[in-house]
């Protein structure tokens, strides 16, 4: 077994419970929905990461240990509300800037051996996808309800499965912790134990997911195609819900959108299994 039950309880279940408690407190604090959601989701993942891996120096020396920094930055940006200003230019520029800076730092070791063309392509494309998914997730979470956090939780679950099957169990457990934190947010929203809207959680959720996928893709055996499919999967479901409008509230359509995202994730998992050396006989 790649991890023990004790490690799972401490590094996955406990942070999810902490997230649930923070969301409950944010619901009782009037006018703190965005701040509370950012602190609950971002703080929940940071707790999970540090419980699983500990503090390994500041600044971190390994790419994996920059993931909790990504979550912390997302938590601060989400709590600040800077990406939710009425002007469209500042939020878009900030999302691109933060996403690009995150990828630049995460890929420091890879940059040393990459060609300039490969480097520009990876940073530009990765930052654009992250910023797009961040925007869509923020809009979806702002609508309230369980659907958007459930979509993100499902995506994190698919990421954990694909990363684990491609051979990186430590990254898979971190993605599992992100999934648990987002599940707590989805359940809290469904039971009305969380703030009415969780738009502040978009930044930490998307940046953490993107950082995990980047580490698995550039430093492990997760195919780039799988990483992009997983990263873009929640946008497909949330854009579909936006296109459907009020009709998306119907249970049958919600299930259909979840199945669409699940299909994209299943394809990503299959590609990860096919490319994994551990599955070659």
C-alpha positions as CSV (number, residue, x, y, z in Angstrom):
1,X,0.0,0.0,0.0
2,X,1.5,3.4,-1.0
3,X,0.2,5.0,2.1
4,X,-1.2,3.9,5.5
5,X,-4.7,4.4,6.9
6,X,-3.2,6.8,9.5
7,X,-1.6,8.9,6.7
8,X,-4.9,9.0,4.9
9,X,-6.9,10.1,8.0
10,X,-4.3,12.7,9.0
11,X,-3.5,14.1,5.5
12,X,-6.9,13.8,3.8
13,X,-9.8,13.4,6.2
14,X,-8.6,15.9,8.9
15,X,-8.1,18.8,6.4
16,X,-11.6,18.1,4.9
17,X,-13.1,18.4,8.4
18,X,-11.1,21.6,9.0
19,X,-12.5,23.0,5.7
20,X,-16.1,22.1,6.8
21,X,-15.7,23.9,10.1
22,X,-14.2,27.0,8.4
23,X,-17.1,27.1,5.9
24,X,-19.6,26.8,8.7
25,X,-18.0,29.6,10.6
26,X,-17.9,31.7,7.4
27,X,-21.7,31.2,6.9
28,X,-22.4,32.5,10.3
29,X,-20.2,35.6,9.7
30,X,-22.3,38.0,7.7
31,X,-20.7,39.3,4.5
32,X,-17.6,37.0,4.6
33,X,-18.6,34.5,2.0
34,X,-15.7,35.2,-0.4
35,X,-13.1,35.5,2.3
36,X,-14.3,32.5,4.2
37,X,-14.5,30.3,1.1
38,X,-10.9,31.2,0.1
39,X,-9.6,30.6,3.6
40,X,-11.5,27.3,4.0
41,X,-10.4,25.7,0.7
42,X,-6.9,27.2,0.5
43,X,-6.2,26.7,4.2
44,X,-7.6,23.2,4.1
45,X,-5.2,22.2,1.3
46,X,-2.2,23.9,2.9
47,X,-2.9,22.0,6.1
48,X,-3.2,18.7,4.1
49,X,0.1,19.4,2.3
50,X,2.0,20.2,5.4
51,X,0.6,17.3,7.3
52,X,1.6,14.9,4.4
53,X,5.0,16.4,3.6
54,X,6.0,18.7,6.4
55,X,7.8,22.0,5.9
56,X,10.8,21.4,3.7
57,X,12.4,24.8,3.8
58,X,11.4,28.3,2.7
59,X,11.6,28.9,-0.2
60,X,10.8,25.3,-1.1
61,X,13.6,23.4,-2.9
62,X,11.4,20.8,-4.7
63,X,8.7,21.6,-7.2
64,X,6.1,19.5,-5.3
65,X,6.6,21.7,-2.3
66,X,5.6,24.8,-4.3
67,X,2.1,23.4,-4.5
68,X,1.2,24.5,-1.0
69,X,2.6,28.0,-1.9
70,X,0.3,28.0,-4.9
71,X,-2.7,27.2,-2.6
72,X,-1.6,30.0,-0.2
73,X,-1.3,32.5,-2.9
74,X,-4.7,31.5,-4.3
75,X,-6.1,31.8,-0.8
76,X,-4.8,35.4,-0.5
77,X,-6.0,36.4,-4.0
78,X,-9.4,34.8,-3.5
79,X,-9.8,36.5,-0.2
80,X,-8.8,39.9,-1.6
81,X,-11.5,39.9,-4.2
82,X,-9.2,41.5,-6.8
83,X,-10.3,39.1,-9.5
84,X,-14.0,39.9,-8.9
85,X,-13.8,43.6,-9.7
86,X,-16.2,45.1,-12.2
87,X,-13.5,46.1,-14.6
88,X,-12.7,43.1,-16.9
89,X,-9.1,44.1,-17.6
90,X,-7.6,43.9,-14.1
91,X,-9.1,40.4,-13.2
92,X,-8.0,38.9,-16.5
93,X,-4.5,40.4,-16.3
94,X,-4.1,39.3,-12.7
95,X,-5.2,35.7,-13.4
96,X,-2.7,35.5,-16.3
97,X,0.1,37.0,-14.3
98,X,-0.4,34.8,-11.2
99,X,-0.8,31.7,-13.4
100,X,2.3,32.4,-15.4
101,X,4.4,33.2,-12.4
102,X,3.3,30.0,-10.7
103,X,4.2,27.9,-13.7
104,X,7.5,29.7,-14.2
105,X,8.5,28.9,-10.6
106,X,7.2,25.3,-10.7
107,X,9.1,24.5,-13.9
108,X,12.4,25.9,-12.7
109,X,14.2,22.6,-13.0
110,X,12.7,21.8,-16.3
111,X,13.5,25.3,-17.6
112,X,17.2,24.6,-17.3
113,X,17.0,22.0,-20.1
114,X,14.1,23.2,-22.2
115,X,14.5,25.0,-25.5
116,X,13.2,28.6,-25.7
117,X,10.3,27.5,-27.9
118,X,9.2,24.7,-25.6
119,X,9.5,27.1,-22.6
120,X,7.4,29.8,-24.2
121,X,4.8,27.2,-25.4
122,X,4.5,25.6,-22.0
123,X,4.2,28.8,-20.0
124,X,1.9,30.6,-22.4
125,X,-0.4,27.7,-23.0
126,X,-0.5,26.6,-19.4
127,X,-1.1,30.1,-18.0
128,X,-3.9,30.7,-20.6
129,X,-5.7,27.4,-19.6
130,X,-5.3,28.1,-15.9
131,X,-6.6,31.6,-16.3
132,X,-9.6,30.4,-18.3
133,X,-10.5,27.7,-15.9
134,X,-10.1,30.1,-13.0
135,X,-12.5,32.6,-14.6
136,X,-15.1,29.9,-15.4
137,X,-14.8,28.4,-11.9
138,X,-15.2,31.8,-10.2
139,X,-18.3,32.5,-12.2
140,X,-19.8,29.1,-11.5
141,X,-19.0,29.3,-7.7
142,X,-20.5,32.8,-7.6
143,X,-23.9,31.3,-8.6
144,X,-24.1,29.3,-5.4
145,X,-25.2,25.7,-4.9
146,X,-23.4,22.4,-4.9
147,X,-22.8,21.9,-8.6
148,X,-19.7,24.0,-9.1
149,X,-17.8,22.7,-6.1
150,X,-18.9,19.2,-6.9
151,X,-17.5,19.7,-10.5
152,X,-14.2,20.8,-9.1
153,X,-14.1,17.9,-6.5
154,X,-14.8,15.4,-9.3
155,X,-12.0,16.9,-11.3
156,X,-9.6,16.6,-8.4
157,X,-10.7,13.0,-7.9
158,X,-9.9,12.3,-11.6
159,X,-6.5,14.0,-11.2
160,X,-5.7,11.8,-8.2
161,X,-6.6,8.7,-10.1
162,X,-4.7,9.6,-13.2
163,X,-1.6,10.8,-11.3
164,X,-1.6,7.7,-9.1
165,X,-1.9,5.3,-12.1
166,X,0.9,7.1,-13.9
167,X,3.2,6.3,-10.9
168,X,3.3,9.2,-8.5
169,X,1.6,8.1,-5.3
170,X,2.7,11.1,-3.3
171,X,1.2,13.6,-5.8
172,X,-1.9,11.4,-6.0
173,X,-2.4,11.6,-2.3
174,X,-2.1,15.4,-2.4
175,X,-4.7,15.5,-5.2
176,X,-6.9,13.3,-3.0
177,X,-6.6,15.8,-0.2
178,X,-7.7,18.6,-2.6
179,X,-10.6,16.4,-3.6
180,X,-11.6,15.9,0.0
181,X,-11.4,19.6,0.7
182,X,-13.6,20.4,-2.3
183,X,-16.0,17.6,-1.3
184,X,-16.4,19.3,2.0
185,X,-17.3,22.5,0.2
186,X,-19.8,20.7,-2.1
187,X,-21.5,18.9,0.8
188,X,-21.6,22.1,2.8
189,X,-23.2,24.0,0.0
190,X,-25.8,21.2,-0.6
191,X,-26.7,21.1,3.1
192,X,-26.6,24.9,3.4
193,X,-23.8,24.7,6.0
194,X,-21.5,26.9,3.9
195,X,-21.7,30.5,2.6
196,X,-24.3,31.1,-0.1
197,X,-21.6,31.5,-2.7
198,X,-18.0,30.2,-2.7
199,X,-16.4,32.4,-5.4
200,X,-13.4,33.0,-3.2
201,X,-12.5,29.3,-3.4
202,X,-11.9,29.4,-7.2
203,X,-8.3,30.8,-7.0
204,X,-6.9,28.3,-4.4
205,X,-8.8,25.4,-6.0
206,X,-7.7,26.1,-9.6
207,X,-4.1,27.1,-8.8
208,X,-3.6,24.0,-6.6
209,X,-5.0,21.7,-9.2
210,X,-2.9,23.3,-11.9
211,X,0.3,23.1,-9.8
212,X,-0.3,19.4,-9.1
213,X,-0.9,18.6,-12.8
214,X,2.2,20.6,-13.8
215,X,4.3,18.6,-11.3
216,X,2.9,15.3,-12.4
217,X,3.3,16.2,-16.1
218,X,6.7,17.7,-16.2
219,X,8.4,15.7,-13.4
220,X,6.5,12.4,-13.5
221,X,4.9,10.2,-16.1
222,X,1.5,11.9,-16.5
223,X,1.0,12.7,-20.2
224,X,0.6,16.4,-21.1
225,X,-2.6,15.5,-22.9
226,X,-4.0,14.0,-19.8
227,X,-3.0,17.0,-17.8
228,X,-4.8,19.4,-20.2
229,X,-7.9,17.2,-20.3
230,X,-8.1,17.1,-16.5
231,X,-7.4,20.8,-16.2
232,X,-10.0,21.8,-18.7
233,X,-12.7,19.3,-17.6
234,X,-14.5,21.5,-15.1
235,X,-14.6,24.4,-17.6
236,X,-16.5,22.1,-20.0
237,X,-19.2,21.3,-17.4
238,X,-19.5,24.9,-16.0
239,X,-19.7,26.4,-19.5
240,X,-22.3,23.9,-20.4
241,X,-24.3,24.9,-17.3
242,X,-24.0,28.6,-18.3
243,X,-25.2,27.9,-21.8
244,X,-28.2,26.0,-20.5
245,X,-29.1,28.8,-18.2
246,X,-32.0,28.2,-15.8
247,X,-32.6,24.8,-17.4
248,X,-29.3,23.6,-15.9
249,X,-31.0,23.4,-12.5
250,X,-32.9,20.3,-13.7
251,X,-31.5,17.1,-12.1
252,X,-31.3,15.3,-15.4
253,X,-29.2,18.0,-17.0
254,X,-26.9,18.3,-14.0
255,X,-26.2,14.6,-14.1
256,X,-25.6,14.9,-17.8
257,X,-23.0,17.6,-17.3
258,X,-21.3,15.6,-14.5
259,X,-21.2,12.6,-16.9
260,X,-19.6,14.8,-19.6
261,X,-16.9,15.8,-17.2
262,X,-16.5,12.2,-16.0
263,X,-16.0,11.1,-19.6
264,X,-13.2,13.6,-20.1
265,X,-11.6,12.5,-16.9
266,X,-12.0,8.8,-17.9
267,X,-10.2,9.6,-21.2
268,X,-7.4,11.3,-19.3
269,X,-7.0,8.3,-17.0
270,X,-6.9,5.9,-19.9
271,X,-4.1,8.0,-21.6
272,X,-2.3,8.1,-18.3
273,X,-2.5,4.3,-18.0
274,X,-1.4,3.7,-21.6
275,X,1.6,5.9,-21.1
276,X,2.7,4.6,-17.8
277,X,5.8,2.5,-17.8
278,X,4.5,0.5,-14.8
279,X,1.7,-0.9,-17.0
280,X,4.0,-2.2,-19.7
281,X,4.4,-6.0,-19.5
